[in-house]
Amino acid sequence: MRWSEMGGKEIIGFDNGERMGVISDTDLVINPQNGTIESILLSGGGFLGWGKRKEEIVIPWSSIIKIGPDMVIIRQNPLENQAVQK
């Protein structure tokens, strides 16, 4: 699957069914030594910075359980998924 095909998919937490965000609102962290994807950065805030969440959420690539046609399901491990204050 190409990254362009991921656009618009919702990120859903497996543990509580919470909608975390949308892939189009994310950045990738790529390991420069080997080119692998390490994590997804989910930006804080809502539309134009307005919204409830003010921190960035780091979702390790290994937390992805399933990539479906409309959503990406992740395991929400509080020790792995870290909120980074802006």
KOLGU-4560 file (N, C-alpha, C; in nm, 3 decimals, padded with zeros to 5 digits):
<recs>
<n_xx: 00.084 n_yy: -00.117 n_zz: 00.000 ca_xx: 00.000 ca_yy: 00.000 ca_zz: 00.000 c_xx: 00.089 c_yy: 00.124 c_zz: 00.000 mol: A seq: 1 type: MET>
<n_xx: 00.053 n_yy: 00.221 n_zz: -00.078 ca_xx: 00.125 ca_yy: 00.348 ca_zz: -00.084 c_xx: 00.071 c_yy: 00.443 c_zz: 00.023 mol: A seq: 2 type: ARG>
<n_xx: 00.157 n_yy: 00.536 n_zz: 00.068 ca_xx: 00.115 ca_yy: 00.632 ca_zz: 00.169 c_xx: 00.000 c_yy: 00.717 c_zz: 00.117 mol: A seq: 3 type: TRP>
<n_xx: -00.001 n_yy: 00.748 n_zz: -00.012 ca_xx: -00.109 ca_yy: 00.829 ca_zz: -00.069 c_xx: -00.245 c_yy: 00.760 c_zz: -00.056 mol: A seq: 4 type: SER>
<n_xx: -00.245 n_yy: 00.626 n_zz: -00.051 ca_xx: -00.370 ca_yy: 00.551 ca_zz: -00.034 c_xx: -00.419 c_yy: 00.554 c_zz: 00.110 mol: A seq: 5 type: GLU>
<n_xx: -00.333 n_yy: 00.595 n_zz: 00.203 ca_xx: -00.369 ca_yy: 00.601 ca_zz: 00.345 c_xx: -00.447 c_yy: 00.729 c_zz: 00.377 mol: A seq: 6 type: MET>
<n_xx: -00.436 n_yy: 00.829 n_zz: 00.291 ca_xx: -00.500 ca_yy: 00.959 ca_zz: 00.316 c_xx: -00.649 c_yy: 00.946 c_zz: 00.341 mol: A seq: 7 type: GLY>
<n_xx: -00.696 n_yy: 01.011 n_zz: 00.446 ca_xx: -00.838 ca_yy: 01.012 ca_zz: 00.478 c_xx: -00.882 c_yy: 00.900 c_zz: 00.570 mol: A seq: 8 type: GLY>
<n_xx: -00.796 n_yy: 00.802 n_zz: 00.595 ca_xx: -00.833 ca_yy: 00.693 ca_zz: 00.686 c_xx: -00.831 c_yy: 00.743 c_zz: 00.830 mol: A seq: 9 type: LYS>
<n_xx: -00.931 n_yy: 00.702 n_zz: 00.907 ca_xx: -00.938 ca_yy: 00.739 ca_zz: 01.047 c_xx: -00.848 c_yy: 00.647 c_zz: 01.129 mol: A seq: 10 type: GLU>
<n_xx: -00.787 n_yy: 00.702 n_zz: 01.234 ca_xx: -00.707 ca_yy: 00.623 ca_zz: 01.327 c_xx: -00.796 c_yy: 00.597 c_zz: 01.448 mol: A seq: 11 type: ILE>
<n_xx: -00.821 n_yy: 00.468 n_zz: 01.476 ca_xx: -00.912 ca_yy: 00.426 ca_zz: 01.583 c_xx: -00.834 c_yy: 00.343 c_zz: 01.684 mol: A seq: 12 type: ILE>
<n_xx: -00.853 n_yy: 00.374 n_zz: 01.813 ca_xx: -00.791 ca_yy: 00.296 ca_zz: 01.920 c_xx: -00.867 c_yy: 00.167 c_zz: 01.943 mol: A seq: 13 type: GLY>
<n_xx: -00.796 n_yy: 00.055 n_zz: 01.942 ca_xx: -00.856 ca_yy: -00.077 ca_zz: 01.961 c_xx: -00.914 c_yy: -00.093 c_zz: 02.101 mol: A seq: 14 type: PHE>
<n_xx: -00.844 n_yy: -00.041 n_zz: 02.201 ca_xx: -00.881 ca_yy: -00.064 ca_zz: 02.341 c_xx: -01.012 c_yy: 00.003 c_zz: 02.381 mol: A seq: 15 type: ASP>
<n_xx: -01.038 n_yy: 00.123 n_zz: 02.328 ca_xx: -01.160 ca_yy: 00.192 ca_zz: 02.370 c_xx: -01.245 c_yy: 00.243 c_zz: 02.254 mol: A seq: 16 type: ASN>
<n_xx: -01.203 n_yy: 00.217 n_zz: 02.131 ca_xx: -01.279 ca_yy: 00.261 ca_zz: 02.014 c_xx: -01.272 c_yy: 00.410 c_zz: 01.988 mol: A seq: 17 type: GLY>
<n_xx: -01.182 n_yy: 00.479 n_zz: 02.056 ca_xx: -01.168 ca_yy: 00.624 ca_zz: 02.042 c_xx: -01.112 c_yy: 00.662 c_zz: 01.906 mol: A seq: 18 type: GLU>
<n_xx: -01.170 n_yy: 00.765 n_zz: 01.847 ca_xx: -01.118 ca_yy: 00.820 ca_zz: 01.721 c_xx: -01.001 c_yy: 00.911 c_zz: 01.757 mol: A seq: 19 type: ARG>
<n_xx: -00.882 n_yy: 00.875 n_zz: 01.709 ca_xx: -00.761 ca_yy: 00.948 ca_zz: 01.743 c_xx: -00.735 c_yy: 01.063 c_zz: 01.646 mol: A seq: 20 type: MET>
<n_xx: -00.776 n_yy: 01.046 n_zz: 01.521 ca_xx: -00.752 ca_yy: 01.146 ca_zz: 01.420 c_xx: -00.763 c_yy: 01.086 c_zz: 01.281 mol: A seq: 21 type: GLY>
<n_xx: -00.710 n_yy: 01.158 n_zz: 01.184 ca_xx: -00.716 ca_yy: 01.116 ca_zz: 01.044 c_xx: -00.575 c_yy: 01.116 c_zz: 00.988 mol: A seq: 22 type: VAL>
<n_xx: -00.544 n_yy: 01.019 n_zz: 00.904 ca_xx: -00.410 ca_yy: 01.006 ca_zz: 00.847 c_xx: -00.365 c_yy: 01.133 c_zz: 00.776 mol: A seq: 23 type: ILE>
<n_xx: -00.455 n_yy: 01.207 n_zz: 00.715 ca_xx: -00.413 ca_yy: 01.328 ca_zz: 00.644 c_xx: -00.359 c_yy: 01.436 c_zz: 00.738 mol: A seq: 24 type: SER>
<n_xx: -00.388 n_yy: 01.424 n_zz: 00.868 ca_xx: -00.341 ca_yy: 01.520 ca_zz: 00.968 c_xx: -00.213 c_yy: 01.471 c_zz: 01.038 mol: A seq: 25 type: ASP>
<n_xx: -00.139 n_yy: 01.381 n_zz: 00.976 ca_xx: -00.025 ca_yy: 01.318 ca_zz: 01.042 c_xx: 00.106 c_yy: 01.343 c_zz: 00.967 mol: A seq: 26 type: THR>
<n_xx: 00.215 n_yy: 01.318 n_zz: 01.038 ca_xx: 00.349 ca_yy: 01.316 ca_zz: 00.980 c_xx: 00.409 c_yy: 01.180 c_zz: 01.011 mol: A seq: 27 type: ASP>
<n_xx: 00.509 n_yy: 01.142 n_zz: 00.936 ca_xx: 00.581 ca_yy: 01.017 ca_zz: 00.960 c_xx: 00.718 c_yy: 01.047 c_zz: 01.020 mol: A seq: 28 type: LEU>
<n_xx: 00.763 n_yy: 00.959 n_zz: 01.109 ca_xx: 00.901 ca_yy: 00.963 ca_zz: 01.158 c_xx: 00.971 c_yy: 00.846 c_zz: 01.091 mol: A seq: 29 type: VAL>
<n_xx: 01.073 n_yy: 00.877 n_zz: 01.010 ca_xx: 01.144 ca_yy: 00.775 ca_zz: 00.933 c_xx: 01.287 c_yy: 00.764 c_zz: 00.982 mol: A seq: 30 type: ILE>
<n_xx: 01.333 n_yy: 00.642 n_zz: 01.004 ca_xx: 01.470 ca_yy: 00.617 ca_zz: 01.046 c_xx: 01.563 c_yy: 00.648 c_zz: 00.928 mol: A seq: 31 type: ASN>
<n_xx: 01.653 n_yy: 00.747 n_zz: 00.942 ca_xx: 01.738 ca_yy: 00.786 ca_zz: 00.830 c_xx: 01.843 c_yy: 00.681 c_zz: 00.792 mol: A seq: 32 type: PRO>
<n_xx: 01.876 n_yy: 00.591 n_zz: 00.885 ca_xx: 01.976 ca_yy: 00.489 ca_zz: 00.854 c_xx: 01.923 c_yy: 00.379 c_zz: 00.763 mol: A seq: 33 type: GLN>
<n_xx: 01.799 n_yy: 00.334 n_zz: 00.789 ca_xx: 01.748 ca_yy: 00.223 ca_zz: 00.708 c_xx: 01.619 c_yy: 00.253 c_zz: 00.632 mol: A seq: 34 type: ASN>
<n_xx: 01.563 n_yy: 00.373 n_zz: 00.650 ca_xx: 01.445 ca_yy: 00.413 ca_zz: 00.574 c_xx: 01.313 c_yy: 00.355 c_zz: 00.621 mol: A seq: 35 type: GLY>
<n_xx: 01.312 n_yy: 00.290 n_zz: 00.738 ca_xx: 01.187 ca_yy: 00.233 ca_zz: 00.788 c_xx: 01.105 c_yy: 00.338 c_zz: 00.861 mol: A seq: 36 type: THR>
<n_xx: 00.974 n_yy: 00.318 n_zz: 00.861 ca_xx: 00.885 ca_yy: 00.407 ca_zz: 00.934 c_xx: 00.890 c_yy: 00.367 c_zz: 01.081 mol: A seq: 37 type: ILE>
<n_xx: 00.920 n_yy: 00.463 n_zz: 01.169 ca_xx: 00.926 ca_yy: 00.435 ca_zz: 01.312 c_xx: 00.794 c_yy: 00.468 c_zz: 01.382 mol: A seq: 38 type: GLU>
<n_xx: 00.732 n_yy: 00.579 n_zz: 01.344 ca_xx: 00.608 ca_yy: 00.618 ca_zz: 01.410 c_xx: 00.530 c_yy: 00.717 c_zz: 01.326 mol: A seq: 39 type: SER>
<n_xx: 00.406 n_yy: 00.738 n_zz: 01.368 ca_xx: 00.317 ca_yy: 00.837 ca_zz: 01.309 c_xx: 00.301 c_yy: 00.947 c_zz: 01.413 mol: A seq: 40 type: ILE>
<n_xx: 00.311 n_yy: 01.072 n_zz: 01.370 ca_xx: 00.287 ca_yy: 01.186 ca_zz: 01.459 c_xx: 00.150 c_yy: 01.244 c_zz: 01.427 mol: A seq: 41 type: LEU>
<n_xx: 00.063 n_yy: 01.238 n_zz: 01.524 ca_xx: -00.071 ca_yy: 01.292 ca_zz: 01.510 c_xx: -00.071 c_yy: 01.431 c_zz: 01.569 mol: A seq: 42 type: LEU>
<n_xx: -00.095 n_yy: 01.532 n_zz: 01.486 ca_xx: -00.083 ca_yy: 01.670 ca_zz: 01.531 c_xx: -00.192 c_yy: 01.705 c_zz: 01.631 mol: A seq: 43 type: SER>
<n_xx: -00.161 n_yy: 01.798 n_zz: 01.719 ca_xx: -00.255 ca_yy: 01.843 ca_zz: 01.821 c_xx: -00.350 c_yy: 01.947 c_zz: 01.764 mol: A seq: 44 type: GLY>
<n_xx: -00.459 n_yy: 01.968 n_zz: 01.834 ca_xx: -00.555 ca_yy: 02.070 ca_zz: 01.794 c_xx: -00.649 c_yy: 02.020 c_zz: 01.687 mol: A seq: 45 type: GLY>
<n_xx: -00.743 n_yy: 02.104 n_zz: 01.654 ca_xx: -00.842 ca_yy: 02.072 ca_zz: 01.552 c_xx: -00.818 c_yy: 02.156 c_zz: 01.428 mol: A seq: 46 type: GLY>
<n_xx: -00.924 n_yy: 02.197 n_zz: 01.366 ca_xx: -00.916 ca_yy: 02.276 ca_zz: 01.244 c_xx: -00.844 c_yy: 02.408 c_zz: 01.270 mol: A seq: 47 type: PHE>
<n_xx: -00.738 n_yy: 02.435 n_zz: 01.197 ca_xx: -00.657 ca_yy: 02.556 ca_zz: 01.208 c_xx: -00.608 c_yy: 02.582 c_zz: 01.352 mol: A seq: 48 type: LEU>
<n_xx: -00.578 n_yy: 02.471 n_zz: 01.422 ca_xx: -00.526 ca_yy: 02.484 ca_zz: 01.558 c_xx: -00.632 c_yy: 02.496 c_zz: 01.666 mol: A seq: 49 type: GLY>
<n_xx: -00.760 n_yy: 02.501 n_zz: 01.627 ca_xx: -00.868 ca_yy: 02.510 ca_zz: 01.725 c_xx: -00.918 c_yy: 02.370 c_zz: 01.754 mol: A seq: 50 type: TRP>
<n_xx: -00.928 n_yy: 02.335 n_zz: 01.878 ca_xx: -00.979 ca_yy: 02.204 ca_zz: 01.914 c_xx: -00.940 c_yy: 02.168 c_zz: 02.056 mol: A seq: 51 type: GLY>
<n_xx: -00.979 n_yy: 02.047 n_zz: 02.096 ca_xx: -00.957 ca_yy: 02.004 ca_zz: 02.234 c_xx: -00.812 c_yy: 01.966 c_zz: 02.261 mol: A seq: 52 type: LYS>
<n_xx: -00.753 n_yy: 01.888 n_zz: 02.172 ca_xx: -00.621 ca_yy: 01.832 ca_zz: 02.198 c_xx: -00.513 c_yy: 01.934 c_zz: 02.163 mol: A seq: 53 type: ARG>
<n_xx: -00.420 n_yy: 01.956 n_zz: 02.254 ca_xx: -00.314 ca_yy: 02.053 ca_zz: 02.233 c_xx: -00.176 c_yy: 01.989 c_zz: 02.217 mol: A seq: 54 type: LYS>
<n_xx: -00.167 n_yy: 01.859 n_zz: 02.233 ca_xx: -00.038 ca_yy: 01.792 ca_zz: 02.224 c_xx: -00.031 c_yy: 01.704 c_zz: 02.100 mol: A seq: 55 type: GLU>
<n_xx: 00.091 n_yy: 01.672 n_zz: 02.061 ca_xx: 00.114 ca_yy: 01.578 ca_zz: 01.953 c_xx: 00.115 c_yy: 01.437 c_zz: 02.012 mol: A seq: 56 type: GLU>
<n_xx: 00.057 n_yy: 01.342 n_zz: 01.942 ca_xx: 00.059 ca_yy: 01.203 ca_zz: 01.987 c_xx: 00.150 c_yy: 01.124 c_zz: 01.896 mol: A seq: 57 type: ILE>
<n_xx: 00.244 n_yy: 01.052 n_zz: 01.957 ca_xx: 00.338 ca_yy: 00.968 ca_zz: 01.884 c_xx: 00.284 c_yy: 00.825 c_zz: 01.888 mol: A seq: 58 type: VAL>
<n_xx: 00.256 n_yy: 00.769 n_zz: 01.771 ca_xx: 00.205 ca_yy: 00.632 ca_zz: 01.762 c_xx: 00.311 c_yy: 00.547 c_zz: 01.693 mol: A seq: 59 type: ILE>
<n_xx: 00.375 n_yy: 00.457 n_zz: 01.768 ca_xx: 00.476 ca_yy: 00.369 ca_zz: 01.706 c_xx: 00.414 c_yy: 00.286 c_zz: 01.593 mol: A seq: 60 type: PRO>
<n_xx: 00.487 n_yy: 00.268 n_zz: 01.486 ca_xx: 00.438 ca_yy: 00.191 ca_zz: 01.373 c_xx: 00.399 c_yy: 00.050 c_zz: 01.416 mol: A seq: 61 type: TRP>
<n_xx: 00.471 n_yy: -00.003 n_zz: 01.516 ca_xx: 00.443 ca_yy: -00.139 ca_zz: 01.565 c_xx: 00.308 c_yy: -00.147 c_zz: 01.637 mol: A seq: 62 type: SER>
<n_xx: 00.245 n_yy: -00.034 n_zz: 01.670 ca_xx: 00.115 ca_yy: -00.034 ca_zz: 01.737 c_xx: -00.001 c_yy: -00.056 c_zz: 01.641 mol: A seq: 63 type: SER>
<n_xx: 00.026 n_yy: -00.051 n_zz: 01.511 ca_xx: -00.081 ca_yy: -00.071 ca_zz: 01.413 c_xx: -00.121 c_yy: -00.218 c_zz: 01.411 mol: A seq: 64 type: ILE>
<n_xx: -00.250 n_yy: -00.242 n_zz: 01.434 ca_xx: -00.303 ca_yy: -00.379 ca_zz: 01.433 c_xx: -00.354 c_yy: -00.415 c_zz: 01.294 mol: A seq: 65 type: ILE>
<n_xx: -00.430 n_yy: -00.323 n_zz: 01.233 ca_xx: -00.495 ca_yy: -00.351 ca_zz: 01.105 c_xx: -00.514 c_yy: -00.223 c_zz: 01.027 mol: A seq: 66 type: LYS>
<n_xx: -00.487 n_yy: -00.231 n_zz: 00.897 ca_xx: -00.516 ca_yy: -00.120 ca_zz: 00.805 c_xx: -00.630 c_yy: -00.167 c_zz: 00.716 mol: A seq: 67 type: ILE>
<n_xx: -00.745 n_yy: -00.106 n_zz: 00.733 ca_xx: -00.863 ca_yy: -00.144 ca_zz: 00.656 c_xx: -00.892 c_yy: -00.043 c_zz: 00.547 mol: A seq: 68 type: GLY>
<n_xx: -01.003 n_yy: -00.061 n_zz: 00.476 ca_xx: -01.036 ca_yy: 00.030 ca_zz: 00.366 c_xx: -01.070 c_yy: 00.172 c_zz: 00.412 mol: A seq: 69 type: PRO>
<n_xx: -01.119 n_yy: 00.186 n_zz: 00.536 ca_xx: -01.161 ca_yy: 00.318 ca_zz: 00.585 c_xx: -01.089 c_yy: 00.363 c_zz: 00.711 mol: A seq: 70 type: ASP>
<n_xx: -01.020 n_yy: 00.271 n_zz: 00.779 ca_xx: -00.960 ca_yy: 00.308 ca_zz: 00.907 c_xx: -00.833 c_yy: 00.228 c_zz: 00.935 mol: A seq: 71 type: MET>
<n_xx: -00.756 n_yy: 00.283 n_zz: 01.029 ca_xx: -00.636 ca_yy: 00.217 ca_zz: 01.080 c_xx: -00.660 c_yy: 00.193 c_zz: 01.228 mol: A seq: 72 type: VAL>
<n_xx: -00.652 n_yy: 00.067 n_zz: 01.270 ca_xx: -00.676 ca_yy: 00.032 ca_zz: 01.409 c_xx: -00.542 c_yy: 00.016 c_zz: 01.479 mol: A seq: 73 type: ILE>
<n_xx: -00.527 n_yy: 00.085 n_zz: 01.593 ca_xx: -00.401 ca_yy: 00.079 ca_zz: 01.667 c_xx: -00.427 c_yy: 00.030 c_zz: 01.808 mol: A seq: 74 type: ILE>
<n_xx: -00.325 n_yy: -00.034 n_zz: 01.865 ca_xx: -00.329 ca_yy: -00.072 ca_zz: 02.005 c_xx: -00.280 c_yy: 00.047 c_zz: 02.084 mol: A seq: 75 type: ARG>
<n_xx: -00.359 n_yy: 00.090 n_zz: 02.180 ca_xx: -00.326 ca_yy: 00.208 ca_zz: 02.260 c_xx: -00.256 c_yy: 00.166 c_zz: 02.387 mol: A seq: 76 type: GLN>
<n_xx: -00.124 n_yy: 00.155 n_zz: 02.380 ca_xx: -00.045 ca_yy: 00.123 ca_zz: 02.498 c_xx: 00.007 c_yy: 00.255 c_zz: 02.554 mol: A seq: 77 type: ASN>
<n_xx: -00.035 n_yy: 00.293 n_zz: 02.674 ca_xx: 00.007 ca_yy: 00.424 ca_zz: 02.727 c_xx: 00.158 c_yy: 00.436 c_zz: 02.745 mol: A seq: 78 type: PRO>
<n_xx: 00.229 n_yy: 00.325 n_zz: 02.754 ca_xx: 00.374 ca_yy: 00.332 ca_zz: 02.768 c_xx: 00.441 c_yy: 00.359 c_zz: 02.633 mol: A seq: 79 type: LEU>
<n_xx: 00.374 n_yy: 00.321 n_zz: 02.524 ca_xx: 00.432 ca_yy: 00.342 ca_zz: 02.390 c_xx: 00.381 c_yy: 00.470 c_zz: 02.327 mol: A seq: 80 type: GLU>
<n_xx: 00.249 n_yy: 00.491 n_zz: 02.327 ca_xx: 00.192 ca_yy: 00.609 ca_zz: 02.264 c_xx: 00.210 c_yy: 00.726 c_zz: 02.359 mol: A seq: 81 type: ASN>
<n_xx: 00.295 n_yy: 00.819 n_zz: 02.321 ca_xx: 00.333 ca_yy: 00.928 ca_zz: 02.410 c_xx: 00.272 c_yy: 01.058 c_zz: 02.359 mol: A seq: 82 type: GLN>
<n_xx: 00.223 n_yy: 01.137 n_zz: 02.453 ca_xx: 00.175 ca_yy: 01.271 ca_zz: 02.419 c_xx: 00.291 c_yy: 01.368 c_zz: 02.443 mol: A seq: 83 type: ALA>
<n_xx: 00.320 n_yy: 01.449 n_zz: 02.343 ca_xx: 00.428 ca_yy: 01.545 ca_zz: 02.352 c_xx: 00.366 c_yy: 01.683 c_zz: 02.357 mol: A seq: 84 type: VAL>
<n_xx: 00.386 n_yy: 01.755 n_zz: 02.467 ca_xx: 00.330 ca_yy: 01.890 ca_zz: 02.480 c_xx: 00.398 c_yy: 01.984 c_zz: 02.384 mol: A seq: 85 type: GLN>
<n_xx: 00.322 n_yy: 02.073 n_zz: 02.323 ca_xx: 00.376 ca_yy: 02.175 ca_zz: 02.233 c_xx: 00.410 c_yy: 02.299 c_zz: 02.311 mol: A seq: 86 type: LYS>
</recs>
